[in-house]
Structure formats: C-alpha cells, structure tokens
Amino acid sequence: MALILSIETSTPICSIALHRDGILIDSESIEVAGAHSERLMIMIQQLLERNQFQTELLDAIAVSEGPGSYTGLRIGVSTAKGLAFAWDLPLIGISTLKILAFAAKSSISDKAYIVALLDARRMEVFHQVFNQDLKSIVSLGSALIDEDSYREILEERPTYFVGDGVEKVSQVIAHVNATFLDTKIDAKHMGELAFENFEKGEFVNLAYFAPNYLKEFKALQAKKNPLLL
C-alpha cells in the first residue's frame, strides 16, 4: 500500500492529487495568476484535511520534473523537496511529457504514437514521442515546428498530439493520421507512474535533484538603467 501526494506545476495550471497504489483518491487544479506561489501549500493542506489524512500516512511525494515553465517548475520542485525533507519521505520525479503521454493513453488507438508537446516560444516546442506502451520513440528535446514536422511518424501510423503546444502545431500540420487532443496536464494523471517508481524504489536524491528546464533560463535585461532615470 502506498499513499502518494503528487504535485504538478510545469504550466500555468497548478494541480495536486492523492493516489493510493496508483488509484486516484482526490485532486485539485487551479489556473490563475500567482497560484503556484500563493496557493500551492494551501491546496495541499486542504486536500489532506478534506480526505482526513495526516502527513504521517503519506508514503512518498511525486513531482513533475519538467520541462516547462521556469518559475512553475522551480516552485513545484522546491515545495516537493521541502515537504519530503520535513516529512522524511522519498521523492519521485516524473517527466512532464510522460505525464502528458499517460493522460492521452486512454484516448489513442492501438499501435499509435503519442507526441507530447509543451509550448516554448515562437514556433518552438518541447517534445517527446512515445508509443502506446509509453516507451520513448523520439527523445526529449526542443524543435522548431513547420509543415514537415513529424512527417516520418505520421506516414507510419496514427499519431496523437497532446499538451499546450497542440494549438501551435495544429496550425501548420495537416495529415490524415494526425489527431490533436484537448488534454491538459494535471497531477491526477501522475498516480500510476509514481506508483511504478515507488515499487521499483526509483527515488531522486533530495540534495541534488533539480528541475529539467531543458533550456537555460535567461532573464530579460532592462533597456534603460533605472539608476539613470
């Protein structure tokens, strides 16, 4: 038996969930500005209280490890690490794109591909391609999207696109084998993946674990020196 708290903050959606042995007990999701920094801890407290669980009953914490929003990932991973340390619990890191692929799995046909996408900027996306068993076919990376993107796999079999990069991709890719899903990232889809890691004892090192931003964060530089105004 494993009771796992999952945290997902890689996009503007802030979500948490409780699973027992991979089966969803309860979840909560919110998409408002500042939710990650202002609401996450409150949401966790309310979720545990609503289900009458004490922190002592938890067996592990799972967190989306990226890629995704720099700020969102930093807050989510920092919170998960802090709680895991304070409550003496193991921490499980799960790829954001694998969570998206799992969320789409129930909607795809047999022997199809899943392309998990996160919006980067302009016509760029973070992406990873999975088969129906969630085995990686194309490794995690970033790509510029045009009308020829994913042509090779689209010619091979039905391909389902999922994630907040779908809107961008659907504007330039037209193929009979392409299906675009309106499935959003959510911690409620993390339970089975987290439980698999828990059973295998695959935990991250609290001291060294960091989000996978995939790209180096670059702060915008002010055009004018405020000291000279």
Secondary structure, 3 states (H helix, E strand, C coil): CCEEEEEECCCCCEEEEEEECCEEEEEEEECCCCHHHHCHHHHHHHHHHHCCCCHHHCCEEEEECCCCCHHHHHHHHHHHHHHHHHCCCCEEEECHHHHHHHHHHCCCCCCCEEEEEEECCCCEEEEEEECCCCCEEEEEEEEECCCCCCHHHHHHCCEEEECCCHHHHHCCCCCCCEEECCCCCCHHHCHHHHHHHHHHCCCCCCCCCCCCCCCCCCCCCCCCCHHHC
